[in-house]
Amino acid sequence: MNLVEILSSENKEEIQKGLEQLAESSQYLFLPRTVRLMSHPDRGVSSLAQKISIQLSEHCVKERKKIVSKDLIALSVQIVKKFRPQFVDILQRQIAVQDTDVVIDGLIALKYFLRPDRAKIMLDSFSRNPDPKARATAILHLGRTVGSIGIGVLTQYVEDKDSRVRANAIEVLEMLHNKKLVSIIGRFRNDNNNRVRANVLKALFTLGEREGIAEDLKAMLTHPEPLMRTSAVWVIGEIGTTDKGYLPLLKLVTQDEDRLLKNNLLIVLKKVGDLPELDFLKERMQNEIVLAKMIQHADIQLEQTRKKNYLLLKISGQFTMDKILSLKLRMDQVSLASVKHLVFDFTGIEFINNNAVAFLTNLTQRLDEKRITVYFFGCNFNIVKLFQLSGLDQKVNLFETEEEVSEFIDVVQ
């Protein structure tokens, strides 16, 4: 009998032996099973199951370098909060060390446990951390926990000298939907960083402060720096679905030959839809549209395999901005009928960028609406870090190997 069968047994002695095996191996994938066994009628089994559940939960939350699933993290947090409140002290000691990666892992885990008032104090402390990566992580993850009670602390990060920190801070402030923040955010309309300026305009639009946005976008679209122009295109794609009046501004870049910008234009066309306001862009981009649809080789590849309980999609190649449209076209050809578990194999992916993460985030949201659970395995360390910094790791299930995914799906079926 395998461990799944043992833990599903009617024999309490067999179940206890299985739980004892778990105690020695820390196989966190079995946490859903051990939690169920906490309500077993036999007190010996339920008590041991609780002990093992706490052990496995601590492992999931603390070992952030270990790839775990969002569902397991959520379950682990519930168990730790109920039975091990002192565990927060362990995490707080973790973020006091000098290793930035360890600090970031601790910050990402702490956001599950801190109340807004405690997160505010910690966020204030991290505003003076010398490492910009730590500050950027703190504002992105703890900032969402702090919410409106920490506006004063949040605005400290908007003034940060590092552009990543400023951009993340503005993104968090936008989420508060507080119109009083318009004056604070508006001070950075002319920031010298393209991402900061783009986030500022998007935030002002969200908060209802539309005056001057068109002029600012024109300035960005005619800026000598390609990244500034590209970011302006991104903003128009984000707000153009709500207000079509901004779409004609794209005429300013229809002759732009920057490759990244042209790819962003293609994404806007796909995102905004078939609107007469974009006829001029379709005509200008016709060659690029045809070319994108013809890409077959020397490109990102998608291979699908039907497994017993899930659909496996193996992606290989350089997953960068210029490959997103090609992957989107391939994904449109994938049949998701009767699929409940969709597994992405990333063992063939060496590199992704922020645009690829944004694409995966949007894809995950659409799949979630269809009640399809998403899994990734084979992600290298840098990809996992990018997932964590963007928050995508909280929306998908991450594992190291396909065997782990398969075993987990078997357990939760």
Secondary structure, 3 states (H helix, E strand, C coil): CCHHHHHCCCCHHHHHHHHHHHHHHCCHHHHHHHHHHCCCCCHHHHHHHHHHHHHHHHHHHHCCCCCCEHHHHHHHHHHHHHHCCCHHHHHHHHCCCCCHHHHHHHHHHHCCCCCHHHHHHHHHHHCCCCCHHHHHHHHHHHHHHHHHHHHHHHHHHHCCCCHHHHHHHHHHHHHCCCHHHHHHHHCCCCCCCHHHHHHHHHHHHHCCCCCCHHHHHHHHHCCCCHHHHHHHHHHHHHHCCCCHHHHHHHHHHCCCCCHHHHHHHHHHHHHHCCCHHHHHHHHHCHHHHHHHHHCCCCCCEEEEEECCCCEEEEEEEEECHHHHHHHHHHHCCCCCCCCCEEEEEEEEEEEECHHHHHHHHHHHHHHHHCCCEEEEECCCHHHHHHHHHHCHHHCCEEECCHHHHHHHHHHHC
